[in-house]
Amino acid sequence: MNPPPQAQAGPVSVLRDVPASEADIPSDARLREFARLALEGAAGELNLRIVSAVESQRLNSQFRGKAKPTNVLSFPAELPEDFPVAILGDLALCAAVIRREAAEQGKSPEAHWAHMIIHGCLHLRGYDHQDDDEAERMEARETALLATLGFADPYLFTEESTDS
């Protein structure tokens, strides 16, 4: 007997509110690749919205009460169960913050874009980092997915920088 087929992630749309040349943003195809990797086995559509620092700060203030731009915000879809289309949600990714963090952490911009998209997608799949056990589980999944893309553990920088 064959196992049931895994659900396929639906379409991944990329909406750019900043110029494509800004912040070393990978191509739409590459951004979709990062998302699909994290969404394997999940069904539904995803929107990746690349925003300015001003828009990121507005969203972060409105939805999290924090008056500063942030790297990624995840917005899970809240739809009726009988809604005819599977929608996972939206990610708002701040190009300027991702660029700055990549430079501060000595990572390639592409590696940091991959990390932020995977991180946001995992939130849409129910992962969180509110306590140490949840954070450890989420970070392990992020690290494993990034390794399949050839990127280093994104948390090595954080651990090394706090050891000094």
NORTAZI-V899232 format. One record per run of one state. SS is the DSSP state (H for helix, E for strand, C for the rest). FROM is the first residue (numbers start at 1). TO is the last residue. Records with the same first field share a line. If there is no record, write none. Layout:
SS: FROM-TO, FROM-TO
This chain:
C: 1-8, 17-21, 25-27, 40-43, 52-52, 65-71, 77-86, 105-108, 125-131, 149-154, 164-164
E: 9-16, 44-51, 72-76, 87-94
H: 22-24, 28-39, 53-64, 95-104, 109-124, 132-148, 155-163
